[in-house]
């Protein structure tokens, strides 16, 4: 486990000390865990990690295809789009119908007049 911690620390640019702890409660084979003051962060780049590159211009179709694939595929994306359009259409229709219904019902008709 100690080797995994050191590998992760190096991956993120944190230098650690590997001298054993002389405390009687710990195993003498364990490496000393550095405190916040003992850990130093290096800014030099390694071969395993590099910052993202940014480009300016148009988005390629390959990028859109990656987004569609990550979203669950073309069927899932189309289902979400169709559902969204239907929901907005239903909302618009309900607002229109309510306005129409209120306008039609605004006459001065009495219940006693209907026989």
SEMIRO-756791 format. One record per residue: chain; residue in three letters; x, y, z of N, C-alpha, C in turn. Coordinates in Angstrom, 3 decimals. Layout:
SITE:A:ALA:X:Y:Z:X:Y:Z:X:Y:Z
...
//
This chain:
SITE:A:UNK:0.821:-1.191:0.000:0.000:0.000:0.000:0.865:1.254:0.000
SITE:A:UNK:2.009:1.189:0.653:2.898:2.332:0.726:3.415:2.711:-0.661
SITE:A:UNK:3.719:1.711:-1.478:4.201:1.988:-2.829:3.113:2.660:-3.657
SITE:A:UNK:1.838:2.248:-3.439:0.735:2.871:-4.162:0.598:4.338:-3.757
SITE:A:UNK:0.750:4.633:-2.481:0.642:6.020:-2.013:1.748:6.868:-2.616
SITE:A:UNK:2.989:6.326:-2.638:4.101:7.073:-3.206:3.905:7.292:-4.701
SITE:A:UNK:3.357:6.296:-5.396:3.101:6.436:-6.832:2.066:7.517:-7.067
SITE:A:UNK:0.981:7.515:-6.276:-0.043:8.552:-6.413:0.526:9.921:-6.084
SITE:A:UNK:1.355:9.996:-5.064:1.945:11.270:-4.682:2.821:11.808:-5.805
SITE:A:UNK:3.624:10.932:-6.416:4.471:11.367:-7.526:3.634:11.768:-8.727
SITE:A:UNK:2.534:11.080:-8.956:1.664:11.392:-10.087:1.111:12.802:-9.964
SITE:A:UNK:0.798:13.229:-8.742:0.256:14.563:-8.524:1.331:15.584:-8.176
SITE:A:UNK:2.595:15.210:-8.265:3.685:16.147:-8.050:3.998:16.429:-6.602
SITE:A:UNK:3.713:15.487:-5.692:3.985:15.678:-4.275:5.166:14.806:-3.897
SITE:A:UNK:6.196:15.432:-3.362:7.355:14.674:-2.917:7.137:14.237:-1.472
SITE:A:UNK:7.459:12.988:-1.167:7.267:12.480:0.193:8.578:11.942:0.729
SITE:A:UNK:8.649:11.864:2.019:9.808:11.285:2.685:9.524:9.815:2.943
SITE:A:UNK:10.521:8.937:2.738:10.285:7.509:2.939:11.042:6.961:4.138
SITE:A:UNK:11.494:7.820:5.046:12.179:7.323:6.229:11.163:6.739:7.201
SITE:A:UNK:11.483:5.629:7.859:10.523:4.989:8.758:10.261:5.827:10.008
SITE:A:UNK:9.088:5.636:10.574:8.677:6.335:11.785:9.209:5.559:12.976
SITE:A:UNK:9.708:6.264:13.989:10.264:5.581:15.159:9.248:5.454:16.281
SITE:A:UNK:7.980:5.576:15.995:6.939:5.458:16.998:6.691:3.970:17.271
SITE:A:UNK:6.490:3.584:18.521:6.314:2.178:18.889:4.961:1.639:18.439
SITE:A:UNK:3.965:2.519:18.177:2.639:2.084:17.770:2.572:1.659:16.304
SITE:A:UNK:3.570:2.001:15.516:3.530:1.681:14.091:4.556:0.632:13.749
SITE:A:UNK:4.358:-0.028:12.642:5.285:-1.033:12.147:6.517:-0.326:11.610
SITE:A:UNK:7.680:-0.853:11.843:8.912:-0.192:11.403:9.066:-0.254:9.884
SITE:A:UNK:8.292:-1.096:9.188:8.387:-1.176:7.736:7.581:-0.082:7.042
SITE:A:UNK:6.638:0.552:7.755:5.816:1.602:7.147:6.636:2.865:6.955
SITE:A:UNK:6.373:3.542:5.871:7.049:4.806:5.606:6.355:5.923:6.369
SITE:A:UNK:7.096:6.952:6.661:6.552:8.098:7.373:5.594:8.846:6.446
SITE:A:UNK:4.430:9.178:6.975:3.461:9.949:6.208:3.791:11.416:6.415
SITE:A:UNK:4.044:12.150:5.339:4.450:13.541:5.515:3.286:14.409:5.965
SITE:A:UNK:3.596:15.382:6.797:2.575:16.350:7.193:2.456:17.386:6.085
SITE:A:UNK:1.511:18.316:6.249:1.308:19.346:5.227:2.553:20.202:5.066
SITE:A:UNK:3.298:20.395:6.149:4.508:21.213:6.068:5.636:20.471:5.361
SITE:A:UNK:5.663:19.147:5.444:6.741:18.373:4.848:6.513:18.060:3.376
SITE:A:UNK:5.266:18.084:2.925:4.976:17.772:1.527:5.213:19.004:0.673
SITE:A:UNK:5.916:18.813:-0.413:6.144:19.915:-1.344:5.554:19.540:-2.696
SITE:A:UNK:5.024:20.518:-3.367:4.408:20.288:-4.664:5.349:20.808:-5.734
SITE:A:UNK:5.630:19.965:-6.706:6.475:20.388:-7.814:5.611:20.728:-9.007
SITE:A:UNK:6.087:21.630:-9.822:5.314:22.058:-10.980:5.862:21.531:-12.291
SITE:A:UNK:6.878:20.716:-12.236:7.438:20.185:-13.476:6.495:19.129:-14.057
SITE:A:UNK:6.430:19.094:-15.368:5.513:18.159:-16.020:6.134:16.773:-16.093
SITE:A:UNK:5.276:15.774:-16.094:5.734:14.401:-16.233:5.172:13.813:-17.517
SITE:A:UNK:5.643:12.632:-17.877:5.179:11.981:-19.096:3.778:11.410:-18.935
SITE:A:UNK:3.340:11.151:-17.706:2.052:10.515:-17.467:0.888:11.500:-17.518
SITE:A:UNK:1.146:12.776:-17.314:0.052:13.739:-17.224:0.453:15.011:-17.938
SITE:A:UNK:-0.462:15.550:-18.696:-0.230:16.834:-19.335:-1.522:17.633:-19.287
SITE:A:UNK:-1.428:18.942:-19.228:-2.649:19.755:-19.160:-3.441:19.649:-20.461
SITE:A:UNK:-4.737:19.937:-20.348:-5.593:19.900:-21.528:-5.165:20.977:-22.513
SITE:A:UNK:-5.326:20.636:-23.770:-5.028:21.614:-24.806:-6.321:22.285:-25.224
SITE:A:UNK:-6.265:23.574:-25.467:-7.455:24.279:-25.936:-7.209:24.765:-27.353
SITE:A:UNK:-8.257:24.727:-28.134:-8.189:25.179:-29.514:-9.298:26.182:-29.741
SITE:A:UNK:-9.113:27.033:-30.689:-10.141:27.983:-31.072:-10.642:27.610:-32.449
SITE:A:UNK:-11.924:27.864:-32.691:-12.498:27.559:-33.987:-13.791:26.788:-33.826
SITE:A:UNK:-14.124:26.006:-34.823:-15.368:25.251:-34.802:-15.188:23.925:-34.080
SITE:A:UNK:-16.297:23.387:-33.603:-16.283:22.093:-32.936:-16.421:21.016:-34.005
SITE:A:UNK:-15.577:20.018:-33.935:-15.597:18.975:-34.956:-16.751:18.005:-34.728
SITE:A:UNK:-17.135:17.310:-35.772:-18.195:16.304:-35.661:-17.780:15.160:-34.744
SITE:A:UNK:-16.499:14.893:-34.668:-15.996:13.841:-33.782:-16.296:14.186:-32.316
SITE:A:UNK:-16.210:15.474:-31.968:-16.516:15.918:-30.609:-17.989:15.733:-30.306
SITE:A:UNK:-18.859:16.128:-31.249:-20.297:15.925:-31.059:-20.623:14.435:-30.937
SITE:A:UNK:-19.971:13.611:-31.739:-20.196:12.164:-31.669:-19.775:11.617:-30.308
SITE:A:UNK:-18.701:12.147:-29.739:-18.256:11.717:-28.408:-19.280:12.117:-27.348
SITE:A:UNK:-19.857:13.318:-27.475:-20.895:13.753:-26.535:-22.130:12.862:-26.629
SITE:A:UNK:-22.557:12.553:-27.854:-23.732:11.707:-28.049:-23.471:10.319:-27.475
SITE:A:UNK:-22.291:9.805:-27.708:-21.938:8.485:-27.179:-21.928:8.492:-25.656
SITE:A:UNK:-21.398:9.544:-25.055:-21.352:9.636:-23.593:-22.744:9.815:-23.000
SITE:A:UNK:-23.671:10.379:-23.774:-25.035:10.600:-23.287:-25.910:9.361:-23.407
SITE:A:UNK:-25.416:8.299:-23.980:-26.179:7.060:-24.062:-26.491:6.613:-25.481
SITE:A:UNK:-25.997:7.331:-26.463:-26.222:6.949:-27.843:-27.262:7.827:-28.513
SITE:A:UNK:-27.408:7.643:-29.809:-28.293:8.482:-30.608:-29.756:8.302:-30.212
SITE:A:UNK:-30.150:7.093:-29.848:-31.545:6.845:-29.468:-31.894:7.613:-28.199
SITE:A:UNK:-31.023:7.592:-27.216:-31.278:8.305:-25.961:-31.326:9.812:-26.186
SITE:A:UNK:-30.422:10.339:-26.998:-30.400:11.771:-27.262:-31.665:12.190:-27.999
SITE:A:UNK:-32.077:11.420:-29.014:-33.307:11.748:-29.737:-34.534:11.653:-28.827
SITE:A:UNK:-34.559:10.669:-27.937:-35.687:10.529:-27.012:-35.789:11.751:-26.101
SITE:A:UNK:-34.666:12.235:-25.616:-34.666:13.422:-24.754:-35.124:14.642:-25.538
SITE:A:UNK:-34.629:14.801:-26.757:-35.027:15.952:-27.574:-36.512:15.922:-27.901
SITE:A:UNK:-37.040:14.772:-28.308:-38.466:14.651:-28.634:-39.315:14.912:-27.396
SITE:A:UNK:-38.917:14.362:-26.275:-39.654:14.570:-25.034:-39.658:16.055:-24.645
SITE:A:UNK:-38.532:16.722:-24.816:-38.460:18.151:-24.494:-39.366:18.969:-25.401
SITE:A:UNK:-39.368:18.659:-26.695:-40.229:19.386:-27.630:-41.695:19.140:-27.300
SITE:A:UNK:-42.056:17.906:-27.007:-43.442:17.598:-26.647:-43.860:18.297:-25.354
SITE:A:UNK:-42.985:18.342:-24.388:-43.302:19.001:-23.116:-43.522:20.499:-23.328
SITE:A:UNK:-42.662:21.134:-24.110:-42.839:22.569:-24.373:-44.096:22.824:-25.194
SITE:A:UNK:-44.399:21.926:-26.137:-45.626:22.059:-26.913:-46.865:21.923:-26.046
SITE:A:UNK:-46.858:20.966:-25.127:-47.990:20.776:-24.216:-48.159:21.987:-23.309
SITE:A:UNK:-47.051:22.548:-22.865:-47.120:23.739:-22.014:-47.711:24.910:-22.798
SITE:A:UNK:-47.247:25.125:-24.001:-47.776:26.209:-24.830:-49.247:26.029:-25.141
SITE:A:UNK:-49.644:24.796:-25.450:-51.046:24.523:-25.738:-51.921:24.763:-24.514
SITE:A:UNK:-51.453:24.353:-23.348:-52.264:24.540:-22.142:-52.434:26.016:-21.812
SITE:A:UNK:-51.403:26.828:-22.039:-51.530:28.265:-21.807:-52.525:28.858:-22.804
SITE:A:UNK:-52.402:28.460:-24.067:-53.331:28.966:-25.084:-54.772:28.555:-24.770
SITE:A:UNK:-54.960:27.270:-24.406:-56.308:26.774:-24.127:-56.928:27.494:-22.931
SITE:A:UNK:-56.157:27.736:-21.890:-56.662:28.444:-20.724:-57.067:29.866:-21.093
SITE:A:UNK:-56.252:30.539:-21.883:-56.603:31.895:-22.313:-57.866:31.877:-23.174
SITE:A:UNK:-57.980:30.929:-24.074:-59.164:30.811:-24.934:-60.405:30.522:-24.096
SITE:A:UNK:-60.282:29.612:-23.144:-61.409:29.209:-22.305:-61.897:30.370:-21.439
SITE:A:UNK:-60.923:31.120:-20.885:-61.297:32.270:-20.059:-61.972:33.334:-20.917
SITE:A:UNK:-61.466:33.572:-22.115:-62.051:34.573:-23.003:-63.456:34.182:-23.437
SITE:A:UNK:-63.675:32.928:-23.735:-65.001:32.466:-24.158:-65.995:32.484:-22.994
SITE:A:UNK:-65.539:32.292:-21.808:-66.424:32.234:-20.654:-66.659:33.573:-20.004
SITE:A:UNK:-66.173:34.654:-20.581:-66.310:35.952:-19.939:-67.619:36.667:-20.286
SITE:A:UNK:-68.533:35.979:-20.951:-69.829:36.587:-21.271:-70.676:36.773:-20.023
SITE:A:UNK:-71.779:37.482:-20.162:-72.655:37.755:-19.022:-73.878:36.859:-19.095
SITE:A:UNK:-73.664:35.616:-19.058:-74.759:34.659:-19.146:-75.147:34.219:-17.755
SITE:A:UNK:-76.441:34.227:-17.442:-76.952:33.799:-16.162:-77.415:32.361:-16.266
SITE:A:UNK:-77.349:31.653:-15.160:-77.842:30.279:-15.138:-79.358:30.269:-15.320
SITE:A:UNK:-80.027:31.290:-14.858:-81.483:31.344:-14.993:-81.911:31.572:-16.458
SITE:A:UNK:-81.023:32.121:-17.294:-81.348:32.335:-18.679:-81.327:31.034:-19.491
SITE:A:UNK:-80.604:30.054:-18.998:-80.511:28.772:-19.716:-81.658:27.882:-19.257
SITE:A:UNK:-82.557:27.525:-20.160:-83.669:26.645:-19.817:-83.819:25.556:-20.792
//
